[in-house]
């Protein structure tokens, strides 16, 4: 089996630019697919956006079927079941481009092609796949994912829905309620969960037409108003025993693996939304004249445009790096093998840490971008007629679904700790090594040489600072570390910044090697600004966490070590941002 980069290994291993996939490497087929999706969005969805928002009867279903006819619903479905079985880079690219359609259609599409169908792809048996996947691929059947309950959100395993085997052994009788279910009003089937005999958390495929299945009224939401969100109610619902998905009592395996992929795809969706909002902001800033010139020519507006573009670039680098890593594992799996779906889920789980990182980073980057887009529009950004108003409202849900960002921050540390304990990832040894080297450690390059050498050094020092703090936290709290959520949150923020900085850096370095410094100038400028600012944030998180972990001489020693590792000359971010903004404004959109 081909060697692959272990999930989470970016914290402890040097990664070369050749090991990461970047958007500059899209194939011709991928570029043609992206163009086709954009044409679909512009031709079919943009003209009816207001009708979607007003929930015009039958519109979402018909648009999904049109997307199905063009093959846009079947990227992840194996060919044998009527899908295309595309690679994961193509799957994410498809999601990114579809996100240009706005939040309501993207949410509907995202469930159909993601959490609504992937549980069946991964864990369904041949009969279940044959019955459902071909119809999901065409849009003949619309899928939904029903996990959340009124009292079980982040704590999904606390579900109250029950499943009892009927006396004749042919059905499970489900009773309970699922809440905030996207696509519920238009769905033909639900992947859902219930406790068999009160304790065996189990996954089921439930068809809308089954006896005892009903849905409540539409929720009146802040954003993604055009998507359907309802409660699903099971009242003595009769579900055939052959519709158990996976094994009885193993529903958590289905649920958690599905959420990994949901987070993986959400990063792509947020990326597409950020690019659209940036383009709308730049277009407006070039047209809006105040004090005799377009506001795009003013320094503080340029600062906003540059920062929007930088965060989008960083998110894009992270998302496609993870897609490339995931695909490298999955391409070694025989798609015709009987257990191919389970092996795929296991392969995706390898990068569950990166998926959580991307979910957090991309959703928060999108929130930043849409917020600044509204600000650039001024009063008009608050008016319904402008797309950024809807984009602002639509964005907010991304930090909540697929596991809140708080839960994902805790998950990052939980997964890292568990992998370290199982020696799946030698984190503890790496942390100890940093602690032992503290007296001799110091940056090799403290000033900029124009070739990102300093930025590379800053990323390396960031990893060491992160390991130093994580090691100190584990040493002090041991098994009780899980109770120190604020400290875990600070360390997770450091881990997120390391992955963000490194992903952008490796992409720019790969571009410089391949295309030369001049053609990579804009990427290089973005990396210099981002690493400069992220490094300061990371140092702040380290100080915050250490002040909670230690005191007295121990704290002074640790803070002194951090100060030494963080000794770098800042770059001229004002000049670099102006340069970035000028390029973005000239192009009128995200520049890559």
C-alpha positions, -999 to +999 in steps of 0.1 A: +000+000+000+013+035-009+026+056+019+003+084+030+007+114+053-010+106+086-038+128+098-025+154+123+011+147+113+015+183+101+021+192+138+052+171+141+066+163+106+081+186+080+059+186+049+073+194+015+054+214-011+054+184-034+032+165-009+003+189-011-024+193-038-031+228-048-059+244-070-032+253-096-031+215-104-068+211-114-070+189-145-087+200-177-117+178-169-120+194-135-119+229-150-145+220-176-167+206-148-163+238-127-173+258-158-204+236-164-215+241-128-211+278-130-232+279-162-259+259-144-259+283-115-260+314-137-286+300-161-309+280-139-306+292-103-297+329-103-329+339-122-351+322-096-333+331-064-362+351-050-386+323-058-363+299-040-362+322-010-400+324-010-403+286-011-421+284-044-439+251-045-419+223-063-390+246-073-362+231-053-372+196-062-372+205-099-338+222-097-323+192-080-336+170-108-321+193-134-288+191-115-292+153-115-297+152-153-264+170-156-246+146-133-241+171-105-257+149-078-237+118-084-200+127-079-196+105-048-219+077-059-201+047-074-206+041-112-222+007-106-251+025-088-256+051-115-231+076-102-198+090-115-175+079-087-154+110-090-122+118-070-126+138-038-109+169-053-136+170-080-163+164-054-151+194-034-147+216-065-183+207-075-195+218-040-175+250-041-189+261-075-225+251-066-221+274-035-223+304-060-260+296-060-265+311-026-271+295+008-306+281+003-299+260-028-264+251-015-279+237+017-304+216-002-278+204-026-252+198+001-275+174+020-285+156-011-249+150-022-234+148+013-249+137+046-281+125+031-266+100+007-230+092+020-242+070+049-258+047+023-227+049+000-204+040+030-225+017+051-254+004+029-255-032+018-258-041-019-296-042-017-299-008+000-274+008-025-293-006-055-327+005-042-317+041-033-285+054-048-295+054-085-326+075-076-306+099-054-282+103-083-309+116-106-328+136-080-358+112-084-354+107-046-345+136-023-325+127+008-323+141+043-303+134+074-322+133+106-299+132+136-307+162+158-334+161+184-350+187+207-327+175+236-299+160+216-279+184+194-241+183+200-248+154+223-262+132+195-259+099+214-284+113+239-312+106+214-346+098+228-361+082+197-367+045+202-369+015+180-387-017+190-388-049+169-423-059+160-437-092+172-434-108+138-398-096+135-404-078+102-403-042+113-387-018+138-413+005+153-398+040+156-411+066+180-396+101+185-389+135+170-360+149+150-356+186+148-341+212+124-339+187+095-327+202+062-348+190+032-374+175+055-403+191+036-392+178+002-374+146+012-384+111+001-361+094+025-344+101+058-312+086+072-320+086+109-311+072+142-330+055+171-322+034+201-331-003+198-343-016+231-336+017+246-298+016+244-285+003+211-280+035+190-288+024+155-290+040+120-321+034+097-331+044+062-367+056+065-389+064+035-413+093+037-442+070+026-437+045+054-466+044+078-462+066+109-438+091+093-448+128+092-432+163+092-441+194+111-444+230+098-415+249+082-392+267+105-389+304+100-351+309+099-327+337+100-310+326+068-310+299+041-348+307+041-355+290+008-343+256+021-368+233+038-362+229+076-388+210+096-392+185+124-396+148+114-420+129+136-421+091+140-454+078+155-452+040+156-434+043+122-430+009+106-394+005+092-386-029+076-357-047+093-338-047+060-336-009+063-312-010+093-281+008+080-250-008+092-253-029+124-277-027+153-259-008+181-233+007+157-252+038+147-224+060+162-200+047+135-224+058+108-231+091+124-196+102+132-181+091+099-209+109+081-202+141+100-165+139+090-175+140+054-201+167+061-173+189+075-150+180+046-177+192+021-187+222+042-153+237+038-158+237+000-192+253+003-179+281+026-151+287+001-175+292-028-196+316-007-165+337+003-155+341-034-190+353-043-191+378-015-157+391-023-166+396-059-198+415-050-178+437-026-152+446-052-177+453-079-196+476-056-164+494-043-153+501-079-187+517-087-195+536-055-181+571-056-176+592-025-156+624-021-149+624-058-135+589-063-144+552-061-142+539-025-120+511-039-092+537-040-093+544-003-068+527+020-092+513+046-114+497+019-082+482+003-073+468+037-107+450+039-106+437+003-070+424+008-079+406+040-110+391+025-089+377-004-061+365+019-085+345+042-102+331+011-068+320-003-058+304+030-092+285+032-088+274-004-053+261+003-064+242+034-095+226+017-078+214-014-047+202+006-071+180+026-090+169-005-057+158-021-046+139+010-080+121+013-080+112-024-045+097-021-059+072+005-092+065-013-076+058-047-060+027-032-094+012-025-111-012-050-145+005-057-159-030-066-149-046-033-179-055-011-165-035+018-153-006-003-177+019+014-165+010+049-129+013+038-137+047+022-152+059+055-121+047+073-099+064+048-118+097+053-116+093+091-078+095+088-082+132+082-110+139+107-087+164+125-081+183+093-119+182+084-127+198+118-100+224+113-113+232+078-149+234+090-140+259+117-116+280+096-137+281+064-170+289+083-153+317+103-135+330+072-168+332+053-184+350+083-156+375+082-158+380+044-196+385+043-194+409+072-169+431+055-188+428+022-218+443+040-196+470+055-182+479+021-217+483+008-226+506+037-263+512+041-271+493+009-255+462+024-284+462+049-310+463+021-327+431+009-322+440-028-284+434-024-270+399-025-246+406+004-276+410+028-287+375+021-252+362+021-246+377+056-277+359+070-270+326+051-234+324+064-242+323+101-255+287+102-222+273+090-207+277+125-235+257+140-243+227+118-220+197+112-210+201+149-207+236+164-173+252+161-169+249+198-175+211+196-151+208+167-124+227+187-128+202+215-128+173+189-095+184+175-078+181+208-098+149+217-087+132+185-051+144+188-049+131+224-064+098+216-041+092+187-012+102+208-022+077+236-026+049+210+008+059+195-010+064+162+006+098+162+038+103+183+028+137+197+040+131+233+075+123+222+076+154+199+063+176+228+090+161+251+117+168+225+107+204+223+108+207+261+143+192+261+156+216+234+142+248+249+176+261+260+191+257+226+161+264+203+160+297+184+148+307+149+174+305+122+160+332+100+145+362+119+141+387+090+126+384+055+147+374+025+120+376-001+119+338-006+095+329+023+124+315+043+113+335+074+077+324+070+088+288+068+108+293+100+078+309+117+056+280+108+082+256+123+084+277+155+046+278+157+045+240+157+071+240+186+051+266+205+020+245+201+037+213+212+052+232+242+018+244+254+000+210+246+028+192+265+025+215+295-013+210+296-012+172+294+015+171+321-005+192+345-040+179+340-035+144+327-068+126+324-087+157+336-076+178+306-110+173+289-126+194+317-104+224+308-123+235+278-109+270+276-073+257+275-083+231+249-099+258+229-067+279+230-045+250+219-070+241+191-068+277+179-030+272+177-034+239+158-058+256+134-034+285+127-005+261+121-025+242+095-037+274+079-003+290+078+014+259+065-012+251+038-009+286+024+029+286+026+033+252+009+010+263-019+029+295-025+063+276-024+050+250-049+038+278-071+072+296-069+090+264-079+067+257-108+058+291-121+086+314-109+086+341-084+070+368-105+039+348-114+037+337-077+041+373-064+005+377-052+005+343-034+038+352-017+024+385-005-007+368+009+014+343+028+037+370+042+007+390+056-011+359+069+018+343+086+028+377+102-006+382+117-014+346+125+019+342+143+009+371+167-024+354+173-008+321+180+017+337+205-013+352+222-031+319+225+001+304+239+004+330+266-033+327+275-031+290+279+002+289+298-010+316+323-038+292+331-016+261+333+014+274+354+025+301+377+056+315+394+090+305+381+076+277+359+053+302+341+082+327+337+104+300+322+077+289+297+068+325+287+105+332+282+107+301+259+077+313+239+092+348+236+125+334+222+107+312+197+085+341+186+114+365+179+108+377+143+109+411+125+074+420+113+068+426+076+052+457+061+016+443+060+002+477+050+023+479+018+016+442+010-021+446+016-022+475-008-004+455-034-029+426-029-059+448-030-048+466-062-045+432-080-079+420-067-096+453-076-080+453-111-093+417-117-127+425-101-128+391-083-109+366-063-076+365-082-068+327-085 
